[in-house]
Amino acid sequence: MQFAYQFPEQAERLVLVASGGAGRAVSPVLRAATLPGAQLGMAALRMPFARLMVNATVEALRRLDTGLGLDAVDLRRIIEALPDQTARSAFIRTLRSVVDWRGQVVSMLDRSYLARGMPTLLMWGARDSVLPIGHGRRAHAAMPGSQLEIFPTAGHFPFRTDPGRFVGLLEDFCASTQPANWSVEQWRELLRTGRISGCTQPDPIQFSAELRVDSERSAT
């Protein structure tokens, strides 16, 4: 999204999959990973006894049919794929740039109106525990003309839960939409019009105020 509004002449279509920046709520696991000592904790997860405990916890969450249990499998896979201390340090540094103990600290919503006129597809898992489905609905409302596709049984990784539907939606989207026709004049008009125009929220003024609060916490 940031690339699309910073370099509109380079973007023809926009596809966001459970994308960050549409609300403060974020998984407690990611919040915990921003706290002091998180790097040591991640290193400990690679030890045999810790892996046994994590595996047992993940399995219990899966059996309880929780969204966190659904996402925990892939989140654990991501952590285990970090090969060394340098990689883990880079992961935490990147995470801390967008998340803290309160939640997400960046927002794309205050600039998402700039995608107006660009074909935009949002894909989200209804059971996403990392970035809840409410983020997807909020982003959809803030991006006039966007298309929101929800995967009812998916978590944060809909492309793993239902790869067939994911690929089909992506192919249909590319085949049924025309590339954005960017021009300096259209861009100037968007900037002058502002973000309230075209908002699909019941109260665009209130929605704009909420976005202003988000943008004040945002590093974007």
C-alpha positions as CSV (number, residue, x, y, z in Angstrom):
1,M,0.0,0.0,0.0
2,Q,2.8,2.4,0.9
3,F,4.5,1.7,-2.4
4,A,1.3,2.2,-4.3
5,Y,0.7,5.7,-2.9
6,Q,4.4,6.8,-3.0
7,F,4.9,5.5,-6.6
8,P,1.5,5.5,-8.2
9,E,3.0,5.5,-11.7
10,Q,4.6,2.1,-10.9
11,A,1.4,0.4,-9.7
12,E,-1.4,-0.9,-11.9
13,R,-3.3,-3.0,-9.4
14,L,-3.2,-3.6,-5.6
15,V,-3.7,-6.9,-3.8
16,L,-3.5,-6.8,0.0
17,V,-3.6,-10.1,2.0
18,A,-4.3,-9.7,5.7
19,S,-2.2,-6.6,5.5
20,G,-1.1,-4.5,8.4
21,G,-2.0,-0.9,9.1
22,A,-5.8,-1.1,9.3
23,G,-6.2,-1.0,13.1
24,R,-4.5,-1.2,16.5
25,A,-5.5,-4.8,17.4
26,V,-2.8,-7.3,16.9
27,S,-2.0,-10.8,18.2
28,P,-0.8,-10.8,21.9
29,V,2.0,-13.1,20.6
30,L,3.4,-10.3,18.4
31,R,3.0,-7.7,21.2
32,A,5.0,-10.0,23.5
33,A,7.7,-10.3,20.9
34,T,8.3,-6.5,21.1
35,L,9.1,-6.6,24.9
36,P,12.6,-6.6,26.3
37,G,14.1,-10.0,26.4
38,A,12.1,-11.2,23.4
39,Q,15.2,-12.2,21.5
40,L,16.3,-14.5,24.3
41,G,12.9,-16.0,24.4
42,M,12.9,-16.7,20.7
43,A,16.3,-18.3,21.0
44,A,15.0,-20.5,23.8
45,L,12.1,-21.7,21.6
46,R,14.7,-23.7,19.6
47,M,15.7,-25.8,22.6
48,P,14.2,-29.3,22.8
49,F,12.2,-28.9,26.0
50,A,10.8,-25.6,24.9
51,R,9.8,-27.0,21.5
52,L,7.9,-29.8,23.2
53,M,6.0,-27.3,25.3
54,V,5.2,-25.1,22.3
55,N,4.1,-28.1,20.3
56,A,1.8,-29.2,23.0
57,T,0.3,-25.7,23.4
58,V,-0.3,-25.3,19.7
59,E,-1.9,-28.7,19.5
60,A,-4.2,-27.9,22.4
61,L,-5.2,-24.6,20.8
62,R,-5.9,-26.4,17.5
63,R,-8.1,-29.0,19.3
64,L,-10.1,-26.2,20.9
65,D,-10.6,-24.9,17.4
66,T,-9.3,-21.4,18.2
67,G,-8.1,-18.8,15.7
68,L,-4.8,-18.6,17.6
69,G,-4.4,-22.3,17.3
70,L,-5.1,-22.0,13.5
71,D,-2.4,-19.4,13.1
72,A,0.1,-20.7,15.6
73,V,1.2,-23.5,13.3
74,D,2.5,-21.0,10.7
75,L,3.7,-18.5,13.2
76,R,5.8,-21.2,14.8
77,R,7.1,-22.2,11.3
78,I,8.2,-18.6,10.7
79,I,10.1,-18.4,14.0
80,E,11.8,-21.8,13.4
81,A,12.9,-20.7,10.0
82,L,15.0,-17.9,11.5
83,P,18.5,-19.5,11.2
84,D,20.6,-17.5,13.7
85,Q,20.7,-14.7,16.2
86,T,21.3,-12.1,13.5
87,A,18.1,-13.1,11.7
88,R,16.1,-13.1,14.9
89,S,17.4,-9.7,15.8
90,A,16.4,-8.4,12.4
91,F,12.9,-9.9,12.8
92,I,12.4,-8.2,16.2
93,R,13.8,-4.9,15.0
94,T,11.4,-4.9,12.1
95,L,8.4,-5.9,14.2
96,R,9.2,-3.2,16.8
97,S,9.0,-0.6,14.0
98,V,5.3,-1.3,13.5
99,V,4.1,-2.9,16.7
100,D,4.6,-2.2,20.4
101,W,2.9,-3.6,23.6
102,R,-0.2,-1.5,22.8
103,G,-0.7,-2.9,19.4
104,Q,0.0,-1.6,15.8
105,V,1.6,1.8,15.7
106,V,1.4,2.4,12.0
107,S,-1.7,3.1,9.9
108,M,-2.3,3.1,6.1
109,L,-5.9,4.2,6.5
110,D,-5.1,7.9,6.5
111,R,-3.7,7.5,3.0
112,S,-5.7,4.7,1.6
113,Y,-8.0,7.1,-0.2
114,L,-5.1,7.6,-2.6
115,A,-5.8,4.1,-4.0
116,R,-9.1,5.4,-5.5
117,G,-9.2,4.5,-9.1
118,M,-6.7,1.7,-8.7
119,P,-8.2,-1.8,-8.8
120,T,-7.8,-3.2,-5.3
121,L,-8.5,-6.6,-3.9
122,L,-8.4,-7.4,-0.2
123,M,-8.3,-11.0,1.0
124,W,-8.7,-11.9,4.6
125,G,-9.3,-14.9,6.8
126,A,-12.4,-14.6,9.0
127,R,-10.5,-16.3,11.9
128,D,-7.4,-14.3,11.6
129,S,-5.9,-14.0,15.1
130,V,-2.9,-11.9,14.0
131,L,-4.8,-9.1,12.3
132,P,-8.6,-9.6,12.9
133,I,-11.1,-9.5,10.1
134,G,-12.3,-6.1,11.4
135,H,-9.1,-4.7,9.9
136,G,-10.1,-5.9,6.5
137,R,-13.6,-4.4,6.7
138,R,-12.1,-1.1,7.9
139,A,-9.6,-1.0,5.0
140,H,-12.4,-1.9,2.6
141,A,-14.5,1.0,3.8
142,A,-11.5,3.4,3.6
143,M,-10.7,2.4,0.0
144,P,-13.6,3.3,-2.4
145,G,-14.1,0.7,-5.1
146,S,-12.1,-2.0,-3.4
147,Q,-13.2,-5.7,-3.4
148,L,-13.1,-7.6,-0.1
149,E,-13.0,-11.4,-0.2
150,I,-13.3,-13.3,3.1
151,F,-12.1,-16.9,3.7
152,P,-14.5,-18.2,6.4
153,T,-12.3,-21.0,7.7
154,A,-8.9,-19.3,7.3
155,G,-6.7,-17.5,9.7
156,H,-3.8,-15.1,8.9
157,F,-2.7,-17.3,6.0
158,P,-5.6,-17.8,3.6
159,F,-3.3,-18.8,0.8
160,R,-2.3,-21.9,2.8
161,T,-5.8,-22.7,4.0
162,D,-7.5,-22.5,0.6
163,P,-4.8,-22.1,-2.1
164,G,-7.2,-23.0,-4.9
165,R,-9.7,-20.3,-4.1
166,F,-6.8,-17.8,-3.4
167,V,-5.2,-18.4,-6.8
168,G,-8.6,-18.3,-8.5
169,L,-9.6,-15.0,-7.0
170,L,-6.2,-13.5,-7.9
171,E,-6.5,-14.7,-11.5
172,D,-10.1,-13.5,-11.9
173,F,-9.1,-10.1,-10.4
174,C,-6.3,-9.6,-12.8
175,A,-8.4,-10.7,-15.8
176,S,-11.5,-8.7,-14.9
177,T,-9.9,-5.3,-14.1
178,Q,-8.2,-2.7,-16.1
179,P,-4.8,-1.3,-15.0
180,A,-5.0,2.0,-13.2
181,N,-4.6,4.9,-15.5
182,W,-2.4,7.3,-13.5
183,S,-2.0,11.0,-14.4
184,V,-0.6,14.0,-12.6
185,E,-4.0,15.7,-12.8
186,Q,-5.9,12.9,-11.2
187,W,-3.3,12.6,-8.4
188,R,-3.5,16.3,-7.8
189,E,-7.3,16.1,-7.6
190,L,-7.2,13.2,-5.1
191,L,-4.9,15.1,-2.8
192,R,-7.1,18.2,-3.0
193,T,-10.4,16.2,-2.4
194,G,-9.1,14.5,0.7
195,R,-10.0,11.2,2.4
196,I,-13.6,11.9,3.4
197,S,-15.0,11.9,-0.1
198,G,-16.2,8.5,-1.2
199,C,-15.9,6.9,2.3
200,T,-18.5,4.2,2.8
201,Q,-18.7,4.5,6.5
202,P,-22.1,5.6,8.0
203,D,-20.4,8.6,9.5
204,P,-17.5,9.7,7.3
205,I,-16.6,12.7,9.6
206,Q,-16.3,10.4,12.6
207,F,-14.3,7.9,10.5
208,S,-12.0,10.6,9.4
209,A,-11.4,11.7,13.0
210,E,-10.6,8.1,13.9
211,L,-8.1,7.9,11.1
212,R,-6.5,11.1,12.3
213,V,-5.9,9.6,15.7
214,D,-4.4,6.5,14.0
215,S,-2.1,8.6,11.8
216,E,-0.8,10.5,14.9
217,R,0.6,7.2,16.2
218,S,1.8,6.1,12.8
219,A,5.4,6.0,11.5
220,T,4.2,6.1,7.9
